[in-house]
Amino acid sequence: MSFSGILLIMVIALILFGPEDLPKVARTIGKMIFEVRKVTNELTKEFQGSMGSPGDIVNKTLMQTASKTVAQQETPGKQGNSITDEELLSYDDEIPTSEKASPAKSEGPIILTKP
């Protein structure tokens, strides 16, 4: 906007509102513009915060998972209940000794034993 355009708007405002009401109108318009900018800035911040949230959540989850994995790799003896593959495949503890002697009485799953 050029200087002549601004001058034309000021002259029209002076004619419409008069010299007594012009400061009140200017003050009211200034307050309205301030409120609109304030609300716009708040909405912009909220929108940017909500758009960044899913990415932040995923990043935090990945970082926590990575830190837990690193902590477990650094202290392998302190994991507590570490079960080996052989222990997972062994069912000897679950079968009572009387059923081991006679597998025909067993009503459970078929158990293969090593010869």
C-alpha positions, 0 to 999 in steps of 0.5 A: 500500500502506498502513502496515497492509499493510506492517506485516502483511507484516513480521510474517509475514516475522518469523514465517516466517524468525525474527529471525536469518535475516530480515536475510539474507533481506532482503539477498538479496531486495534484491540480487535486486531490484537485479539485476533492475532493472539487467538491465531498464535495460540491456534498455530502453537496448538496445531504445531504441537499436535502435529509433532506429537505422533512423531515425538511419541514414536521417537520416545518409544524407540529410544526407550526400547533401544536403551533397554536393549543396550542395558540388557546386552551390557548385563547378560548375567543379571537378567534373572530368569534366563532360560536356555533353548534346551530347558524350553524344549525339555518336558521332563520336569512336568512328567511324573516318574510313574508315567515315565516308566509306562508311557501307555498310561499317559493321556497327555501329548506324545513326548519324544525322548532322546535314545 
